[in-house]
Amino acid sequence: MNEAEEILRLQALYPSARDLKDGGNICVLLPDLPVLSLGQHVIRTALLYPHAHTGYLTRLFLSEPIQGRRSDWSQHTLLTRNWWTWSWQHVTPNQPWTAILANHLKALA
């Protein structure tokens, strides 16, 4: 999978998306990501991690938890800031990054 092409696909949907490096891994910062949760849109900064992290195949981190949705939030420090995520398994890295993002967001809908 070509990381540059994957970032361009995300930027087509979210123009402010930009790639960052965490160690040897590329991740994507998504400022002001609209997240549909319990029938309402909430805005969060997100960090898409399309590689393995802390025992998961891929991860999506948010700037803060979404209240009233899920009870399994955990805090992680990446790129010198705190992020929140939840337990959501089996989102594989061998698919387009737009699909990885959509599959993680399904857990919050």
Buried (B, 14 or more C-beta within 10 A) or exposed (E): EEEEEBBEBBBEEBEEBEBEEEEEEBBBBBBEBEBEBEEEEBEBBBBBBBBEBEEBBBBBBBBEBBEEBBEEBEEBEBEEEEBBBBEBEEBEEEBBBBBBBEBBBEBBE
